[in-house]
Amino acid sequence: MTGEGGKGGSSVMYIKRDAVPEGDDPLKVMRDMLIRSGNPKRVDIGDDARIADSAGLVTLSCPPKGKDTTLALEVDLFTSTPKDVSERRKALERFLRSYLPTAAKAQGCRS
């Protein structure tokens, strides 16, 4: 997502969704990124999730077409808005919670 206000918009958020094969754990793979993003904590979203100061990762079982896969939804923030870290983390958690159903549907996950 990029800013649209005039010349040279800047990135404020990066969103990525992946289908991860059975046996791979996205939270283990992305552990170092979450640590670099600041103080990752477990939150109750999807099957498992971590929210850090400037990033979040949610996993959700997603067996499209009969295969056992996991949806990994990653969000990285490139802004310190809101400036209060606890408010930023709450906003990121609200976003992930509300966006997860859309990402799951786009990935082809069955309910």
C-alpha positions as CSV (number, residue, x, y, z in Angstrom):
1,M,0.0,0.0,0.0
2,T,1.4,3.4,-0.9
3,G,0.5,6.9,-0.2
4,E,-1.5,8.6,-3.0
5,G,-1.2,12.3,-1.9
6,G,0.7,14.0,-4.7
7,K,4.2,13.3,-6.1
8,G,6.3,10.4,-4.9
9,G,3.9,8.6,-2.6
10,S,5.7,6.6,0.1
11,S,5.0,3.0,1.3
12,V,3.3,2.9,4.7
13,M,2.3,-0.8,4.9
14,Y,3.3,-4.1,3.2
15,I,0.8,-6.9,3.2
16,K,1.7,-10.4,2.0
17,R,-0.3,-13.6,2.1
18,D,1.2,-17.0,1.3
19,A,0.0,-20.6,1.2
20,V,2.6,-22.5,3.2
21,P,3.0,-26.3,2.7
22,E,2.2,-28.8,5.5
23,G,5.1,-29.2,7.8
24,D,6.4,-25.6,7.5
25,D,5.7,-23.2,10.4
26,P,5.6,-19.6,9.2
27,L,6.0,-18.3,12.8
28,K,9.3,-20.1,13.1
29,V,10.4,-19.0,9.6
30,M,9.6,-15.3,10.4
31,R,10.8,-15.4,14.0
32,D,13.8,-13.2,13.4
33,M,11.7,-10.6,11.4
34,L,9.2,-10.4,14.2
35,I,12.0,-9.9,16.8
36,R,13.5,-7.2,14.7
37,S,10.1,-5.5,14.5
38,G,10.0,-5.2,18.3
39,N,8.7,-7.2,21.2
40,P,6.5,-9.8,19.4
41,K,3.6,-11.1,21.6
42,R,1.1,-13.9,20.9
43,V,-2.4,-12.7,20.2
44,D,-5.7,-14.7,19.6
45,I,-6.2,-14.3,15.9
46,G,-6.6,-17.2,13.4
47,D,-4.8,-20.4,14.5
48,D,-1.8,-18.5,15.8
49,A,-0.5,-15.0,15.6
50,R,2.2,-12.6,16.8
51,I,2.0,-8.8,16.9
52,A,5.2,-6.8,17.2
53,D,5.7,-3.0,17.4
54,S,5.8,-2.6,13.6
55,A,4.7,-6.0,12.1
56,G,2.3,-8.9,12.6
57,L,1.9,-12.4,11.3
58,V,-1.2,-14.6,11.5
59,T,-1.6,-18.2,10.5
60,L,-4.8,-20.0,9.6
61,S,-5.4,-23.6,8.4
62,C,-6.3,-23.3,4.7
63,P,-6.9,-26.7,3.0
64,P,-7.7,-25.5,-0.6
65,K,-8.3,-28.2,-3.1
66,G,-7.9,-30.9,-0.4
67,K,-4.3,-30.1,0.4
68,D,-3.1,-29.4,3.9
69,T,-1.7,-25.9,3.8
70,T,-1.5,-22.9,6.1
71,L,-2.4,-19.3,5.2
72,A,0.3,-16.9,6.4
73,L,-0.7,-13.3,6.5
74,E,2.1,-10.9,7.1
75,V,1.8,-7.1,7.6
76,D,4.8,-4.8,8.0
77,L,4.4,-1.1,8.9
78,F,6.7,1.6,7.6
79,T,5.3,4.4,9.7
80,S,5.3,5.1,13.4
81,T,1.7,6.3,13.3
82,P,0.2,6.2,15.9
83,K,3.3,7.3,17.7
84,D,2.3,5.5,20.9
85,V,3.5,1.9,20.4
86,S,0.7,0.3,22.4
87,E,-1.9,2.1,20.3
88,R,0.0,1.1,17.1
89,R,0.0,-2.5,18.2
90,K,-3.8,-2.4,18.9
91,A,-4.4,-0.8,15.5
92,L,-2.4,-3.5,13.8
93,E,-4.2,-6.2,15.7
94,R,-7.6,-4.7,14.7
95,F,-6.5,-4.6,11.1
96,L,-5.3,-8.2,11.0
97,R,-8.4,-9.4,12.8
98,S,-10.7,-7.6,10.3
99,Y,-8.6,-8.4,7.2
100,L,-8.0,-12.1,7.8
101,P,-11.4,-13.3,6.4
102,T,-10.8,-11.3,3.2
103,A,-7.3,-12.8,2.8
104,A,-8.5,-16.3,3.5
105,K,-11.2,-16.0,0.9
106,A,-8.7,-14.5,-1.6
107,Q,-6.4,-17.5,-0.9
108,G,-9.2,-19.9,-1.6
109,C,-9.5,-21.2,2.0
110,R,-12.7,-23.1,2.8
111,S,-14.6,-22.2,5.9
